[in-house]
C-alpha cells in the first residue's frame, strides 16, 4: 500500500501565482527588460500610426505623398511593432522572436530599401541596441539556469 495520505478537504489550497514561482535575478532582469523593450516597440508602432493618420501637416497628406514601397513598409511596421510590443510587454517568447524579426526587417528597410527620416533612423539604432542588450541578458539567464541544474 502507498503511504500517501489523502489531502484534507478542509485545508486551504495554495493558489498558483507569481509567489509560487522562483525567479533568479537574471530572469527578473529579463522580464523587466522585455517590458522596457515592449514599451519602446509600442511607442515606435504608434509613431508609424501617426504618420499613417497624417499627424503634422494635414490629414494623411504626408503618407499619401510617399512612394508605394514606403507606404507598404509604414503599414507593415505600424502593425508588427505594436503586436511585438504588446507580446514583449506580456513576456511571451513568441513576442521576442517577432521583435527580433521586426528589428531585422527594420534594419533591412532602413539600410537597403527605403529612405526614412532621421527620427526613424534614430529609433532603429535604439532598437538595435535594445536587441543587443536582450541577447546579452538572455544569455545570462541561460547561464543562470544551467548553474541551478
N, C-alpha and C positions, 0 to 999 in steps of 0.2 A: 504494500500500500504506500501511497505517497504521503509525505509529511507536510504537504502544502495545506495550510488551513484556509478555509473559505473566508473571504473578507467580511467584515462586519457590515451589514447593510445600513446600520445607523451611523457608521463612521463617515465623517465628511470626506468627499473626494477632492483631491487636489486638481485644480484646473491646469490645463496645459496652456502655457503662455510664455512671454519673454522671461519671466523669473525662473522658469524651469530649464532654460537653455543656457549652457555655459559658453560664453564667448571669450576668446582670447583678446589681448589688447590690439593685435593687428587686425583681427576680424572686426572689432568695433571701429577701428580707424577706417577700414574699408567701407563699412556701412555709412559712416559719416561722409566719406569722400564721394560715394555714389550719390548721396543727397546733394552735395555741392555741385557735382557734375550734372546731375539731373536738373537742378535749378538753372545752371548755365544753359543747358540744351533747351529748356523751356523758354528762357529769355531769347535765345537765338532763333527758335522757331517762331516766336511772336514777332521778332524783327522781320522775318520773311513775310509773315502775315500782314504786317503793317505796310510793307511795300506792295503786297497784293491789293490791299484796300486803298492804296494811294495816300497814305499818311504823309502830309507835306504839302506839295504844290496844289493838287486838286484831286477829285475823286477818280482814282485809277489812272491818272494821266501818265505817271512815271512807268507803271507796269506796262501799259498799252504801247508805249514807245520803244520798249526793249525788243531786241531780236527774239525770234521764236525759241531758239535753244536756251536763251536766258530765262524766258518766261517758263519754259518747262522745268528748268532747274530750280527756279524760285518756288514753283508749286511743289515739286518733289521734296525740297528741303523744308518747306513750311510744314508738310505733313510728317516726314520722317523724323525731324528734330523734335517735334512735340511728342510723338509716340515714344521715341527713345528717352526723352527727358522724363516722362511720366514713369516709364518702366524702370529707369535708373532710380528715380525717387522712391519707388516701391521696393527696390532691392532685388529685382528679378535678374536671373542670369542671362535670359534672352535679351533683356534690355541692354546689358553690357555688350553683348555681341552685336546688337543692332546699332549701338552707339559707335562701336569700332568700325562697322561697315559704313555708317553715315560719315564718320570722320575721314575715312579713306576716300569716299566719293567726293566729299567737300574739298579735300586736298587736290584730288584729280581735277575737279571742276575749276578750282581757282588757278591752278598752275597750268593746265594744259588747254582747257576748252574755253572757259569764259573769262570775261573781264568784269570783275565786280569792283565795287567802290573800296576805298581804303579801310572803311569801317568793317566790312565783311572780311577783308584780309586779316585785320587785327583779330577778329573773332576766330578765324581759322587758326591763327598762331596760338591763341589762348587754348583752343580746343586740342591742338597737337600737344601742348604742354600738359594739359589735363590727362590726355591719353597716356603720355609717358609716365606721369605720376601714378595713374591707375595700374599700369603694368608693374611698376616697382612695388606698390602696396600689395597687389595680387600675388606677386612672387613671395613677399614676406609672409603673407597668410599661408601660402603653400608650405614654406619652411616651418612656420609655427605648427601647422597641422602635422607635419612629419615628425616633429620633435615630441609631440604628445603621444604618438603611437608607440 
